[in-house]
Amino acid sequence: MHIRNLLNKLSDDDLEFMRQFLLASGSLKELAKLYGISYPTIRLRLNKLIQLIELNSQQTDASPLELELQAQVIRGNIDKKAATQILKAYRESL
């Protein structure tokens, strides 16, 4: 996937986090200070962002709905069980 398309799939919060990460020269300690949260929380946020980038970088036959559900699970907006149920209902409706 072209980098601009990949960036368009990230939220404004994700892009801002990436910007701050770069400005902090990759220092998670600096980001933790900036955001006023713990180092492990910053590390978790970075791990989620990496997962989103990996998800959107894959060459896959997954539908846009599947990709969106996976992204929502990664972001913690829905749990995996709910995503699976939504996907199952969608497939049954086709």
C-alpha positions in Angstrom: 0.0 0.0 0.0 1.2 3.5 -0.9 2.3 5.4 2.3 -0.2 8.2 1.7 -3.1 5.7 1.5 -1.8 4.1 4.7 -1.7 7.5 6.5 -5.2 8.3 5.4 -6.4 5.1 7.2 -5.0 6.3 10.5 -7.0 8.6 12.9 -6.0 12.1 13.6 -4.9 10.9 17.1 -2.7 8.2 15.6 -1.1 10.7 13.3 -0.5 13.2 16.1 1.1 10.4 18.2 3.4 9.6 15.3 4.3 13.3 15.0 5.1 13.6 18.7 7.1 10.3 18.5 9.2 11.7 15.7 9.7 15.1 17.5 10.8 13.2 20.6 13.3 11.3 18.5 11.6 8.1 19.3 11.9 8.5 23.1 9.1 6.8 24.8 10.1 8.4 28.1 9.7 11.8 26.5 6.3 10.9 25.1 5.2 9.6 28.5 6.1 13.0 30.1 4.4 14.9 27.3 1.2 12.9 27.5 1.4 12.7 31.3 1.0 8.9 31.3 3.2 5.9 32.2 5.9 4.4 30.0 4.0 1.1 29.7 0.9 2.9 28.5 2.9 4.8 25.9 4.5 1.4 24.8 1.0 -0.1 24.5 -0.2 2.8 22.4 2.9 2.4 20.1 2.2 -1.3 19.8 -1.4 -0.7 18.8 -0.2 1.8 16.2 2.3 -0.7 14.8 -0.5 -3.3 14.6 -2.7 -0.8 12.7 0.1 -0.1 10.2 0.8 -3.8 9.8 -2.9 -4.5 9.2 -3.2 -1.8 6.6 0.1 -2.8 4.9 -1.0 -6.4 4.3 -1.9 -7.7 0.9 -5.2 -9.4 1.8 -8.5 -10.6 0.4 -10.2 -9.2 3.5 -13.2 -7.0 2.9 -13.2 -3.4 4.0 -15.6 -4.4 6.7 -13.2 -7.1 8.0 -10.3 -4.6 8.0 -12.4 -2.0 9.8 -13.5 -4.5 12.5 -9.9 -5.6 13.0 -8.8 -2.0 13.4 -11.6 -1.4 15.9 -10.5 -4.4 17.9 -6.9 -3.1 17.9 -8.0 0.3 19.0 -10.0 -1.3 21.8 -13.3 0.1 20.6 -14.9 -3.3 20.4 -13.9 -6.7 21.7 -12.9 -9.6 19.4 -16.1 -11.6 20.2 -18.3 -8.7 19.1 -16.3 -8.2 15.9 -16.6 -11.9 15.1 -20.4 -11.8 15.7 -20.8 -8.7 13.5 -18.7 -10.3 10.7 -20.7 -13.5 11.0 -24.0 -11.7 10.7 -22.7 -9.7 7.7 -21.6 -12.8 5.9 -25.0 -14.5 6.6 -26.8 -11.5 5.1 -25.0 -11.8 1.8 
